């Protein structure tokens, strides 16, 4: 509903959504492409198939994390970001993993510990060679001040925070608090991904690949070419419904 209302208001004003929100269109950061948890052989194949994408986001938080990263690094030396998905049990384990990952050329670690353990994350942040980014801990703007003492950055997702209005509120507060920002997503169609992409110029990192991971996307909107996102040239979101067979 939030996204639909923003789309309607921007169309009524004859402006692209980012213009309506007074956000510049370009250049947008390059989006990462996600590699899900799997066995080493399958992960290597996934990385090979993702050759067109210059940045990868790799899911960890298992007892096979080193095997997974080794499989990725056996194929590519491109930039990699890690999402631990709350998977490391203790702050000591998280620190050991962060130190090891730094040696593997990883850019940052997302949600290394279970949500709600801010004291442990603050301890980790003081010692980690890598930036620490909140995902499950960063739901809405209500606790960002609290998070700013523990995390280097936050992952804002339209579907997670409740819509564009709250996402912009989070962006504004992150700027005030000096928090770095990633715009992320769930597994979404181009409708949700395009909405988030209109905010993209305000983020340092993008992880807007949900529409690339579905085979039956009913919408056409933002385009992705080797990780470079291009917003539609139309008022509002610029998204249109397409037939099941394509445009």
PyMOL commands that set and color helices and strands:
alter all, ss='L'
color gray80, all
select helices_A, chain A and resi 2-13+17-20+40-49+65-73+91-102+118-127+141-147+158-161+164-177+190-197+200-202+210-213
alter helices_A, ss='H'
color red, helices_A
select strands_A, chain A and resi 33-35+55-59+79-83+106-110+131-134+153-157+180-184+205-206+219-220+223-225+228-230+240-241
alter strands_A, ss='S'
color yellow, strands_A
deselect
rebuild
show_as cartoon
